[in-house]
């Protein structure tokens, strides 16, 4: 995990969700930045800045499928995020695709 909060590419490596080795990773904030002010009295302020490195398809897919409020409340750890049904099904599928394959994110759900 990294605590740099810029949300930009971090370089090559394995995606924390699909485990593919890719040429560029992105930082995903386990607690969305837009939800940080929603809960000012967190027991662990370090958890607020925690990030994981994801490939672009996994990152785009989870933001398309899971609202920020749900990411904050029930998907604030790598284990809970990986166990989410929409994420788990996608990571199994995308793990079989090569890096650089044209994978577009699902259309965003209306919230």
ZIZI-V327330 format. One record per pair of residues at least 24 apart in sequence whose ideal C-beta (glycine too) atoms are under 7 Angstrom apart, sorted by the first residue. I is the first residue (numbers start at 1). GAP is how many residues later the second one is. D is the distance in whole Angstrom. If there is no record, write none. Layout:
# ZIZI-V327330
I_GAP_D ; I_GAP_D
This chain:
# ZIZI-V327330
1_49_6 ; 1_50_6 ; 1_51_6 ; 2_25_6 ; 2_49_5 ; 2_51_7 ; 3_46_5 ; 3_47_7 ; 3_48_7 ; 5_44_6 ; 10_43_5 ; 13_40_6 ; 15_39_5 ; 15_40_4 ; 15_43_6 ; 16_36_4 ; 16_37_6 ; 16_38_6 ; 16_62_6 ; 17_37_6 ; 17_41_5 ; 17_65_6 ; 17_70_7 ; 17_74_5 ; 18_37_6 ; 18_40_5 ; 18_73_4 ; 18_76_5 ; 18_77_4 ; 19_76_6 ; 20_35_6 ; 20_75_6 ; 20_79_6 ; 21_78_7 ; 22_33_4 ; 22_77_4 ; 23_76_6 ; 25_28_4 ; 25_29_6 ; 25_30_6 ; 26_28_6 ; 26_30_6 ; 26_33_5 ; 27_24_4 ; 27_26_6 ; 28_24_5 ; 28_26_5 ; 28_31_5 ; 30_46_5 ; 30_47_7 ; 31_41_5 ; 31_45_5 ; 32_36_4 ; 32_39_5 ; 32_40_6 ; 34_34_5 ; 35_33_5 ; 35_34_7 ; 35_37_4 ; 38_34_7 ; 47_29_7 ; 52_26_6 ; 57_37_5 ; 57_46_4 ; 58_33_6 ; 58_36_7 ; 60_45_4 ; 61_29_5 ; 61_44_5 ; 61_45_6 ; 62_25_5 ; 64_41_5 ; 64_42_5 ; 64_43_7 ; 64_44_5 ; 65_41_6 ; 65_44_7 ; 67_44_5
